[in-house]
Amino acid sequence: MSKLDLKEKSRYLRMQGFSLNEIVKKLNVSKSTLSLWCRDIVLTQPQVILLEKRAQIKNYAGALKGAHTNHLKSQFIINEEKQKAKKFIHKISNREICLIGTALYWAEGNKTGATFGIVNSDPAVILISIKWLSLEFNIKINDYMPRIFINEGHKNRELEIKKYWSNITQIPISQFRNTIFIKSKHKKIFPNTSSYTGVMHLRIKQSSKILYRTLAQVELFKNINYES
């Protein structure tokens, strides 16, 4: 296509409402040359509005593409780190389980009084605590006397929630102590009512020695020289 033909074609496209960038891509001409050829052409208001809409759509599509790309990158990193974690953890020994249990008690357990107790809403925390107590202190299932804390708005689901925790821990419901119903000034609305399972307070009969031993281990954790 001759330079004159390119100029005429460019002016025609511009008068049809195409943007300069669109014309550059279509005809492979420099933007500076195109600006010179089309500088006297004034777009109509409807053409300007249409160009703006097309630009918004293009920008939105670009943003979606960018978000998708970022998501894929994040997912790749997450999967990579999961594999590293799996390789690092590999297999946990019984001693390491006991150390984890002590660390969990340091974070979540009773520190005052003479009664052992660990409180959490995460079933995994409760289960690893039960495993730790079995390994280090030979605690059996019938030694537990757990208590559930439930928001008063779920009082009608008390038995359902007890069954949930009983199934997870294998502790019979008959060993559960009276449920504590938590009152709140503002009624909390839960988007998925059935997913609410309250909080478990895992307690043990005659647990003072276990408590003192655990707190002693916590003190040892505190005094470790982590710089060496």
C-alpha positions as CSV (number, residue, x, y, z in Angstrom):
1,M,0.0,0.0,0.0
2,S,1.4,3.4,-1.0
3,K,2.0,6.2,1.5
4,L,-1.0,8.1,-0.1
5,D,-3.2,5.0,0.2
6,L,-2.1,4.6,3.9
7,K,-2.9,8.2,4.6
8,E,-6.4,8.0,3.0
9,K,-7.1,4.7,4.8
10,S,-6.0,6.2,8.1
11,R,-8.1,9.2,7.7
12,Y,-11.1,7.1,6.8
13,L,-10.7,4.8,9.8
14,R,-10.3,7.9,12.1
15,M,-13.5,9.4,10.7
16,Q,-15.2,6.1,11.5
17,G,-14.3,6.6,15.1
18,F,-11.3,4.3,15.5
19,S,-8.6,5.3,18.1
20,L,-5.1,6.2,16.9
21,N,-3.7,3.0,18.6
22,E,-6.2,0.9,16.8
23,I,-5.3,2.4,13.5
24,V,-1.6,2.0,14.2
25,K,-2.1,-1.7,14.8
26,K,-4.3,-2.1,11.7
27,L,-2.1,-0.3,9.2
28,N,1.4,-0.6,10.9
29,V,2.1,3.1,10.7
30,S,3.9,5.2,13.3
31,K,1.7,7.1,15.8
32,S,3.5,10.4,15.1
33,T,2.8,10.1,11.4
34,L,-0.8,9.1,12.0
35,S,-1.3,12.1,14.4
36,L,0.0,14.4,11.7
37,W,-2.4,12.9,9.0
38,C,-5.5,13.0,11.2
39,R,-4.9,16.1,13.3
40,D,-7.8,18.0,11.6
41,I,-10.3,15.3,12.2
42,V,-12.6,15.9,15.1
43,L,-14.6,12.9,16.4
44,T,-18.3,13.3,17.2
45,Q,-19.5,13.0,20.7
46,P,-21.0,9.5,20.2
47,Q,-17.7,8.4,18.7
48,V,-15.8,9.7,21.7
49,I,-18.2,7.9,24.1
50,L,-17.9,4.7,22.2
51,L,-14.1,4.9,22.3
52,E,-14.2,5.5,26.0
53,K,-16.4,2.4,26.5
54,R,-14.1,0.3,24.4
55,A,-11.2,1.4,26.4
56,Q,-12.9,0.6,29.7
57,I,-13.8,-2.9,28.4
58,K,-10.2,-3.4,27.3
59,N,-8.8,-2.2,30.6
60,Y,-11.3,-4.5,32.5
61,A,-10.2,-7.4,30.4
62,G,-6.6,-6.6,31.0
63,A,-7.2,-6.4,34.7
64,L,-9.0,-9.8,34.7
65,K,-6.1,-11.3,32.7
66,G,-3.6,-9.8,35.2
67,A,-5.6,-11.1,38.2
68,H,-5.7,-14.5,36.6
69,T,-2.0,-14.5,36.0
70,N,-1.3,-13.4,39.6
71,H,-3.6,-16.1,40.9
72,L,-1.7,-18.7,38.9
73,K,1.6,-17.4,40.2
74,S,0.3,-17.4,43.8
75,Q,-1.0,-21.0,43.3
76,F,2.3,-22.1,42.0
77,I,4.2,-20.6,45.0
78,I,1.6,-22.1,47.4
79,N,2.0,-25.6,45.9
80,E,5.8,-25.2,45.9
81,E,5.9,-24.2,49.5
82,K,3.5,-27.1,50.4
83,Q,6.0,-29.5,48.9
84,K,8.9,-28.0,50.8
85,A,6.9,-28.2,54.1
86,K,6.0,-31.8,53.4
87,K,9.6,-32.6,52.8
88,F,10.7,-30.7,55.9
89,I,8.2,-32.2,58.2
90,H,8.3,-35.7,56.7
91,K,7.5,-37.9,59.7
92,I,6.9,-36.6,63.2
93,S,8.2,-38.6,66.1
94,N,6.3,-39.2,69.4
95,R,8.8,-36.9,71.2
96,E,8.1,-34.1,68.6
97,I,4.3,-34.6,69.1
98,C,4.9,-34.1,72.9
99,L,6.9,-30.9,72.2
100,I,4.1,-29.7,69.9
101,G,1.5,-30.4,72.6
102,T,3.5,-28.5,75.2
103,A,3.9,-25.5,72.8
104,L,0.1,-25.6,72.1
105,Y,-0.5,-25.6,75.9
106,W,1.9,-22.6,76.2
107,A,-0.4,-20.7,73.7
108,E,-3.8,-22.1,74.5
109,G,-3.8,-23.7,77.9
110,N,-4.8,-22.7,81.5
111,K,-1.9,-21.1,83.3
112,T,-3.5,-20.5,86.7
113,G,-5.2,-22.7,89.3
114,A,-4.5,-26.4,89.6
115,T,-6.6,-27.8,86.8
116,F,-5.2,-28.7,83.3
117,G,-7.3,-27.4,80.5
118,I,-6.8,-26.4,76.8
119,V,-9.3,-24.4,74.9
120,N,-9.7,-24.2,71.2
121,S,-12.3,-24.2,68.4
122,D,-9.9,-26.0,66.0
123,P,-10.5,-29.8,66.1
124,A,-6.9,-30.4,64.9
125,V,-5.5,-28.6,68.0
126,I,-7.8,-30.7,70.3
127,L,-6.8,-34.0,68.5
128,I,-3.1,-33.4,68.7
129,S,-3.5,-32.5,72.4
130,I,-5.2,-35.8,73.0
131,K,-2.4,-37.6,71.2
132,W,0.2,-35.8,73.2
133,L,-1.5,-36.5,76.6
134,S,-1.8,-40.1,75.7
135,L,1.9,-40.4,74.8
136,E,3.4,-38.4,77.6
137,F,0.9,-38.9,80.5
138,N,-0.9,-42.1,79.4
139,I,-4.3,-40.3,79.6
140,K,-7.2,-42.5,78.5
141,I,-10.4,-41.4,76.8
142,N,-12.4,-42.0,80.0
143,D,-10.1,-39.6,81.9
144,Y,-11.5,-36.6,80.0
145,M,-14.3,-34.3,81.2
146,P,-14.7,-31.7,78.4
147,R,-16.9,-28.7,78.4
148,I,-18.3,-26.9,75.3
149,F,-18.8,-23.2,75.1
150,I,-21.6,-22.1,72.7
151,N,-23.0,-18.8,71.7
152,E,-26.5,-18.6,73.2
153,G,-27.9,-18.1,69.7
154,H,-27.1,-21.8,69.1
155,K,-28.6,-23.1,72.3
156,N,-31.0,-25.3,70.2
157,R,-28.0,-27.0,68.6
158,E,-26.4,-28.0,71.9
159,L,-26.8,-31.8,71.3
160,E,-25.8,-31.5,67.7
161,I,-22.5,-29.7,68.6
162,K,-21.8,-32.1,71.4
163,K,-22.2,-35.0,68.9
164,Y,-19.8,-33.2,66.6
165,W,-17.0,-33.0,69.2
166,S,-17.8,-36.5,70.5
167,N,-17.3,-38.0,67.1
168,I,-14.1,-36.1,66.5
169,T,-12.5,-36.9,69.9
170,Q,-14.2,-40.3,70.6
171,I,-15.1,-38.9,74.1
172,P,-18.6,-40.1,75.0
173,I,-21.2,-37.4,75.4
174,S,-21.9,-38.7,78.9
175,Q,-18.5,-37.4,80.0
176,F,-19.2,-33.9,78.8
177,R,-19.8,-31.4,81.6
178,N,-22.7,-28.8,81.5
179,T,-22.4,-26.6,78.4
180,I,-21.6,-22.9,78.9
181,F,-23.8,-20.6,76.8
182,I,-22.0,-17.3,76.0
183,K,-24.2,-14.2,76.1
184,S,-23.4,-11.3,73.8
185,K,-24.8,-7.7,73.8
186,H,-25.2,-7.8,70.0
187,K,-26.7,-10.9,68.5
188,K,-24.1,-12.4,66.2
189,I,-25.4,-13.5,62.8
190,F,-23.6,-16.6,61.4
191,P,-23.8,-16.8,57.6
192,N,-23.7,-20.6,57.7
193,T,-25.4,-21.7,60.9
194,S,-24.5,-25.4,60.6
195,S,-20.8,-24.7,60.4
196,Y,-20.7,-23.2,63.9
197,T,-19.4,-25.7,66.4
198,G,-18.4,-23.6,69.4
199,V,-15.3,-24.0,71.5
200,M,-14.1,-27.1,73.4
201,H,-12.5,-26.8,76.8
202,L,-10.5,-30.1,77.1
203,R,-10.1,-31.0,80.8
204,I,-8.8,-34.0,82.7
205,K,-9.7,-35.6,86.0
206,Q,-7.1,-35.1,88.8
207,S,-4.9,-33.2,86.5
208,S,-2.8,-31.0,88.9
209,K,0.4,-33.1,88.3
210,I,0.0,-32.9,84.6
211,L,-0.5,-29.2,84.8
212,Y,2.6,-28.6,86.9
213,R,4.7,-30.8,84.6
214,T,3.5,-29.0,81.5
215,L,4.1,-25.6,83.0
216,A,7.6,-26.7,84.0
217,Q,8.2,-27.7,80.4
218,V,6.8,-24.4,79.2
219,E,9.3,-22.6,81.5
220,L,12.1,-24.6,80.0
221,F,10.9,-23.5,76.5
222,K,11.1,-19.9,77.7
223,N,14.6,-20.2,78.9
224,I,16.1,-21.9,75.9
225,N,19.0,-19.9,74.3
226,Y,17.5,-19.6,70.8
227,E,20.6,-17.6,69.6
228,S,23.0,-20.6,69.9
